[in-house]
Amino acid sequence: MRILVTGGLGAVGSPLTKLLRNKGNEVWVLDRPHHQGLDGKYYFRADVGYYRQVEEVFERQFFDIVYHLAAEFGRNNGEDFYETMWQSNAIGTKNIIRLQEKHRFRLVHFSSSEVYGDFDGIMAEKVPDEVPIKQMNDYAISKWVNELQILNSAAKKGTETVRVRLFNTYGPGETYSDYRSVVCLFIYRALFGLPYTVYLDHHRTFTYIDDCVEALSNICTNFKPGEVYNIAGESYYDIKTASDKILALLGKTDAQVKYLGIEHHNTINKRTDASKAAKDLGLKESLALDEGLARTVAWQKSYYQVK
């Protein structure tokens, strides 16, 4: 297949691109930085938030499937840089949908577990359609807006899209910023003796990157228009346990850790039903959290050249 991965240089997009290529697909990447690409080709520099830039890509090349990962990531990032977040997430996705309506490619859209908002139960895919939910921050709201945009296009224009909701994906390849995932943030700050906060009353389902991208790559061969999947591992822990495991792997104490009860505007518990992805996409947990964290710690130590 001929596939485009928007946001293909990112922490999920990069290993997904590699795996799709390894499975024999012709895979192009669209992202914002200047980048050489594979053998000097298969790369488009464009910002999905600007229609003209992405329009030129689809005028030059036809794709069977587009994996749309390009977006601003993170709750705090969505508050601090809300203009950029709404431009990339809401307008960017609308731009991709308009081009889908014109060029008729199939779309795999990346949503987020954040769409489940304040729901306090098992997060099955049907929940947002059946239960009134309050998304708890602008990032979460933008992701739900994207899903509504997609559903509207499918109903009005007959577009074919699969939505995926990722749950706390972690692993090698995620470089640090203040807005990254909790595992990346904890490891980096512990590694360099920087303070961080642990919210004691929160629980999360953790998904190792290799398991995530394997399931995502299988959408190509079992594409079910209109379907939505939770992409989630089986490891469910409170946030303090994840922090304690990381500190133990690094031989650190919790002297730099601040403990609080609840982080407002953030989901308390994310308990997940990912049985549909297991059935349709072969999703399974290949590594327990202990081994996944050990590999992620080793990668960060190597990447940042810390012994």
C-alpha positions as CSV (number, residue, x, y, z in Angstrom):
1,M,0.0,0.0,0.0
2,R,1.0,3.6,-0.4
3,I,0.7,5.2,3.0
4,L,1.2,8.7,4.4
5,V,2.0,9.2,8.1
6,T,1.4,12.8,9.2
7,G,3.5,13.6,12.3
8,G,5.8,10.7,11.2
9,L,8.9,12.0,13.0
10,G,7.2,11.8,16.4
11,A,7.5,9.3,19.2
12,V,4.7,7.1,17.8
13,G,4.9,8.1,14.1
14,S,8.6,7.3,13.7
15,P,8.4,3.6,14.9
16,L,5.1,3.2,13.1
17,T,6.6,4.4,9.8
18,K,9.5,2.0,10.2
19,L,7.2,-1.0,10.9
20,L,4.9,-0.2,8.0
21,R,7.9,-0.1,5.7
22,N,9.2,-3.3,7.1
23,K,5.8,-4.9,6.2
24,G,6.4,-3.9,2.5
25,N,4.4,-0.7,2.2
26,E,5.6,2.5,0.5
27,V,5.4,5.0,3.3
28,W,5.8,8.7,3.1
29,V,6.1,11.1,6.0
30,L,4.7,14.6,6.5
31,D,6.0,16.7,9.4
32,R,7.0,20.3,10.2
33,P,10.9,20.2,10.4
34,H,13.3,20.3,7.6
35,H,14.3,16.6,7.1
36,Q,16.1,14.6,4.6
37,G,13.8,11.6,4.7
38,L,14.5,8.1,3.5
39,D,17.1,8.1,0.7
40,G,16.4,11.7,0.0
41,K,12.7,11.1,-0.7
42,Y,9.4,10.0,0.8
43,Y,9.3,13.1,3.0
44,F,7.0,16.2,2.8
45,R,7.6,19.3,4.9
46,A,4.3,20.8,5.7
47,D,2.1,22.0,8.6
48,V,-1.3,20.4,8.7
49,G,-2.7,23.6,10.2
50,Y,-2.3,25.3,6.8
51,Y,-4.5,24.0,4.0
52,R,-2.3,25.2,1.1
53,Q,0.7,23.3,2.4
54,V,-1.0,19.9,2.8
55,E,-3.1,20.4,-0.4
56,E,0.1,20.5,-2.4
57,V,1.1,17.1,-0.9
58,F,-2.1,15.4,-2.1
59,E,-2.0,17.0,-5.5
60,R,1.5,15.5,-6.0
61,Q,0.9,12.0,-4.6
62,F,-2.0,9.6,-4.1
63,F,-2.2,7.6,-0.9
64,D,-4.4,4.5,-0.1
65,I,-4.3,5.3,3.6
66,V,-3.3,8.3,5.7
67,Y,-2.3,7.8,9.4
68,H,-3.0,11.2,10.9
69,L,-0.9,11.7,14.0
70,A,0.2,15.3,13.4
71,A,-1.1,17.3,16.4
72,E,-0.1,19.3,19.4
73,F,0.3,16.9,22.3
74,G,-0.5,17.2,26.0
75,R,-2.9,18.9,28.5
76,N,-0.5,21.5,29.8
77,N,0.8,22.3,26.3
78,G,-2.8,22.8,25.2
79,E,-3.2,25.5,27.9
80,D,0.2,27.2,27.5
81,F,0.1,27.2,23.7
82,Y,-3.7,27.0,23.0
83,E,-3.5,29.0,19.8
84,T,-1.1,26.5,18.2
85,M,-3.0,23.6,19.7
86,W,-6.3,24.6,18.2
87,Q,-4.7,25.5,14.8
88,S,-3.0,22.1,14.6
89,N,-5.6,19.8,16.1
90,A,-9.0,21.3,15.0
91,I,-8.1,23.1,11.8
92,G,-5.4,20.7,10.9
93,T,-7.7,17.7,11.1
94,K,-10.4,19.6,9.2
95,N,-7.9,20.2,6.5
96,I,-7.1,16.5,6.3
97,I,-10.8,15.7,6.2
98,R,-11.5,18.1,3.4
99,L,-8.6,16.5,1.4
100,Q,-10.0,13.1,2.2
101,E,-13.4,14.1,0.8
102,K,-11.7,15.2,-2.4
103,H,-9.1,12.4,-2.9
104,R,-11.0,9.5,-1.2
105,F,-8.2,8.0,0.8
106,R,-8.9,6.0,3.9
107,L,-7.9,7.7,7.2
108,V,-6.7,6.4,10.5
109,H,-7.2,9.3,13.0
110,F,-5.3,9.5,16.3
111,S,-7.5,10.6,19.1
112,S,-6.7,10.2,22.8
113,S,-7.8,8.5,26.0
114,E,-8.4,12.1,27.1
115,V,-11.8,12.1,25.4
116,Y,-13.1,10.0,28.2
117,G,-12.7,13.0,30.5
118,D,-14.3,12.6,33.9
119,F,-15.8,9.2,33.3
120,D,-15.1,7.0,36.3
121,G,-15.6,3.5,35.0
122,I,-14.3,1.0,32.4
123,M,-13.4,3.1,29.3
124,A,-15.0,1.1,26.5
125,E,-15.2,2.7,23.1
126,K,-19.0,3.1,23.2
127,V,-18.9,5.2,26.4
128,P,-18.7,8.7,24.9
129,D,-21.7,7.9,22.7
130,E,-23.8,6.7,25.6
131,V,-22.7,8.7,28.7
132,P,-22.6,12.5,29.1
133,I,-18.9,13.3,29.6
134,K,-17.1,16.5,30.5
135,Q,-13.6,16.6,28.8
136,M,-11.4,18.2,31.4
137,N,-9.0,20.5,29.4
138,D,-8.6,22.1,26.0
139,Y,-6.4,19.3,24.6
140,A,-9.1,16.7,25.5
141,I,-11.8,18.9,24.0
142,S,-9.9,19.3,20.8
143,K,-9.5,15.5,20.4
144,W,-13.3,15.1,20.9
145,V,-13.9,17.9,18.4
146,N,-11.7,15.9,15.9
147,E,-13.8,12.8,16.4
148,L,-17.0,14.7,15.8
149,Q,-15.6,16.3,12.6
150,I,-14.8,12.8,11.4
151,L,-18.2,11.4,12.2
152,N,-19.8,14.4,10.5
153,S,-17.8,13.9,7.3
154,A,-18.6,10.2,7.2
155,A,-22.3,10.9,7.5
156,K,-22.4,13.7,5.0
157,K,-19.7,12.7,2.5
158,G,-19.2,9.0,3.0
159,T,-15.6,9.2,4.0
160,E,-14.0,6.1,5.6
161,T,-12.1,6.5,8.8
162,V,-10.9,4.4,11.8
163,R,-10.4,6.3,15.0
164,V,-7.8,5.1,17.6
165,R,-7.6,6.3,21.2
166,L,-4.1,5.8,22.7
167,F,-3.6,5.2,26.4
168,N,-0.3,6.3,28.0
169,T,2.0,5.0,25.3
170,Y,5.6,5.0,26.5
171,G,9.0,3.5,25.5
172,P,12.3,4.2,23.8
173,G,12.3,7.1,21.3
174,E,10.4,9.7,23.2
175,T,12.7,12.7,23.8
176,Y,12.0,14.9,26.8
177,S,10.1,18.2,27.1
178,D,8.0,19.5,29.9
179,Y,4.9,18.5,28.0
180,R,5.7,14.8,27.3
181,S,4.2,11.7,28.8
182,V,4.4,10.9,32.5
183,V,6.9,8.1,32.0
184,C,9.2,10.1,29.9
185,L,9.0,13.1,32.3
186,F,9.6,11.0,35.4
187,I,12.6,9.2,33.9
188,Y,14.3,12.3,32.6
189,R,13.8,14.4,35.8
190,A,14.9,11.5,38.0
191,L,17.9,10.9,35.8
192,F,19.0,14.5,36.2
193,G,17.9,15.1,39.8
194,L,15.1,17.5,38.8
195,P,11.9,17.8,40.9
196,Y,8.6,16.4,39.8
197,T,5.1,15.9,41.2
198,V,3.3,12.6,41.7
199,Y,-0.5,12.7,42.1
200,L,-1.3,9.9,44.5
201,D,-4.9,9.3,43.7
202,H,-4.5,8.8,39.9
203,H,-4.2,5.5,38.1
204,R,-3.2,4.8,34.5
205,T,-3.1,2.0,31.9
206,F,0.4,1.9,30.3
207,T,1.0,0.8,26.7
208,Y,4.5,-0.1,25.5
209,I,5.4,1.5,22.2
210,D,6.1,-1.7,20.3
211,D,2.7,-3.2,21.2
212,C,1.0,0.0,20.2
213,V,2.6,0.3,16.7
214,E,2.1,-3.4,15.9
215,A,-1.6,-3.1,16.5
216,L,-1.8,0.2,14.5
217,S,0.1,-1.3,11.6
218,N,-2.5,-4.1,11.3
219,I,-5.3,-1.6,10.6
220,C,-4.1,-1.6,7.0
221,T,-5.0,-5.2,6.4
222,N,-8.2,-5.2,8.5
223,F,-9.7,-1.7,7.9
224,K,-13.2,-1.4,9.2
225,P,-14.7,2.0,8.3
226,G,-16.3,3.8,11.2
227,E,-14.6,1.6,13.8
228,V,-12.9,3.1,16.9
229,Y,-10.3,1.3,19.0
230,N,-8.7,1.8,22.4
231,I,-5.0,1.1,22.1
232,A,-4.0,0.1,25.6
233,G,-1.8,-2.3,27.5
234,E,-2.8,-4.5,30.4
235,S,-0.6,-2.8,33.0
236,Y,-2.8,-0.7,35.3
237,Y,-1.0,1.1,38.2
238,D,-1.3,4.1,40.4
239,I,1.1,6.9,39.4
240,K,3.2,6.5,42.5
241,T,4.0,2.9,41.7
242,A,5.2,3.9,38.2
243,S,7.4,6.6,39.9
244,D,8.7,4.1,42.5
245,K,9.7,1.6,39.8
246,I,11.6,4.3,37.8
247,L,13.4,5.5,40.9
248,A,14.4,1.9,41.7
249,L,15.8,1.3,38.2
250,L,17.9,4.5,38.5
251,G,19.0,3.9,42.1
252,K,17.5,7.2,43.2
253,T,15.5,8.2,46.2
254,D,12.3,10.2,46.1
255,A,13.9,13.3,47.7
256,Q,13.0,15.4,44.7
257,V,9.5,14.1,44.4
258,K,6.5,16.1,45.6
259,Y,3.4,14.2,46.5
260,L,-0.1,15.6,46.1
261,G,-3.5,14.0,46.0
262,I,-5.4,15.1,42.8
263,E,-4.4,17.0,39.7
264,H,-7.4,19.1,38.8
265,H,-8.5,19.1,35.2
266,N,-7.1,15.7,34.7
267,T,-8.8,12.3,34.7
268,I,-8.5,10.4,37.9
269,N,-8.5,6.8,36.7
270,K,-8.1,5.4,33.2
271,R,-9.4,1.8,33.4
272,T,-9.6,0.4,29.9
273,D,-11.3,-2.1,27.7
274,A,-9.1,-2.8,24.7
275,S,-10.7,-6.1,23.7
276,K,-11.8,-4.9,20.3
277,A,-8.2,-4.0,19.3
278,A,-7.0,-7.3,20.7
279,K,-9.6,-9.1,18.5
280,D,-9.3,-7.0,15.3
281,L,-5.7,-5.8,15.4
282,G,-3.8,-8.4,17.4
283,L,-3.1,-6.0,20.3
284,K,-1.4,-7.7,23.1
285,E,1.0,-6.8,25.9
286,S,4.5,-8.2,25.1
287,L,6.2,-6.6,28.0
288,A,5.1,-6.0,31.6
289,L,5.6,-2.5,32.9
290,D,8.8,-3.4,34.8
291,E,10.6,-4.6,31.6
292,G,9.2,-1.8,29.5
293,L,10.4,0.8,32.0
294,A,13.8,-0.8,32.1
295,R,14.2,-0.6,28.3
296,T,13.0,3.0,28.4
297,V,15.4,4.0,31.1
298,A,18.3,2.4,29.2
299,W,17.3,4.3,26.1
300,Q,17.2,7.6,27.8
301,K,20.5,7.0,29.5
302,S,22.1,6.2,26.1
303,Y,20.4,9.1,24.3
304,Y,21.4,11.7,26.9
305,Q,24.8,10.0,27.4
306,V,24.3,9.4,31.1
307,K,26.2,6.5,32.8
